[in-house]
Each structure stands twice: as structure tokens, then as C-alpha cells.
Amino acid sequence: MSGNDVQTQKLFKRHEKLPFTLLADEKGEVAKMFGVPTNKGKAIKVKGPTGEIETNLGVFISRWTFVIDKDGKIVYKNEKANVRDDAQKVLEALAKLEK
């Protein structure tokens, strides 16, 4: 989930060739439901596939990671997620689910 608008999420998904849907949470409503801190966003310019575009960061959402099981229960939560090791921690949480 991201505070980015829908258009920016679509561009990011296409650029990164992601096989799943991204959630645009421009008001931070979903983030707040999970207790994730948010701050006021702003309009910014970013480099897109066809040049620079302006996008609206409705809110800044803290980087937290959740793994939710098939029953909707949160089985893993990391409030200090970082790009370098987050994927490995998620894989470990998923492996525990398979046991």
C-alpha cells in the first residue's frame, strides 16, 4: 500500500513488471486501520517512462510489512521494515505458515 495516487501506482506496477495489484491509499485510511503511522503528503515531480510527471502523495505512510494468512489473521508484522532484508523475513514468515 502506498499514499501515492492510482495513476502513480499503475506506472510503478508497469515499470517494475509486478504481477499483482497495488493499493493506492491516498488518505491513509487503510494504513490507519492497521495502526501504521501516516503524515501529510504533497505533490511531487517524479521521472516517469515518458518524462517527468507530477504525482500526488496523499499521505506519507511508514514502511511496515505484514503477512496475512488465508483466514485474515496477521501472522507477521515488522514495524521497522527495510528494503535490504525485508523480503527474506517475509519468506521466513511464509515458510512457517507452510509447516
N, C-alpha and C positions, 0 to 999 in steps of 0.2 A: 504494500500500500504506500501511497505517496501523496503529498499535498499538491502535486502537480495537477494541471488540468487534463481533461480527457485527451485532447489533441497531442499534448506532450507525451503522455503515456503511450499513445499509438505510435508516435515517431520512435520512441525508445524501444518499444517491443519489436518494431520492424528493423531498426538498426542492429539490435542485439540478436535478432532471429529467435526470439523466445517463443516456445510452443504453448504458452499459457496466457490467460487473461491477467492484466494488471488492474488493480483497483485505484481509481482516482478519488482521493478523499480530500477534496479541496477545502472543506470546512473543518476537517479533523474529527468528524463525528464518530467514525468507526474507531479511530485511534483512541479517542476518549473512552469508548465502551470497553477497550482492553486496558485502560489505565495508562496508555502511552502519552507522555508529555508532548504538548504542542506549543508553538509560538506563532505569532502573526507572521504571515508571509508577505510577498511583494512581487511585483512584475520584474522580470529579469530578461536579458537577452542571452540566448544560447546559440551555439553553432549547430545548425541542422543539416540534413543531407542536401538541401538546395541553398544553403547560405544561412545567414543569421536570422533568427526568428525571435519574437518576443513571446514569452510564456508567463502564465500567472502561477506563482507558487502561493496557493490559497493560504496554506499554513506550512510551517516547518514542523515535521514530525520526527521525534527522536528515533534513532535506529535501534529497534528491538526486533528480536526474532522469536517466532512462535512455531511450534509444531503441534498441530491439532489432529487427534485421531479420528477414525471414521464415525465415532459416536459424538463428536463435537467437543471432546474433553481436551483441554490444554495439557499436553504431556511433556512439553519442554518450553521454557521461556528463558531468554537471555536478554537482560536489560542493558548489557554493555557490549552488544554485538559489534564486530569489526570485520571489514571485508577480507582480511587475510586468513582468519581461521574459522569464520562462521560456517562455511559450507561443511567443513569436517565435523564440527559439532552437531550440525543438523543430521548428517549421515549417521553419526553415532546414536543420536536420539531415534532415528528411524530404524536402525538395526535392533535397538531394544524393543521396539514395537513388534518386530517380526518374531521375537522369541516366544 
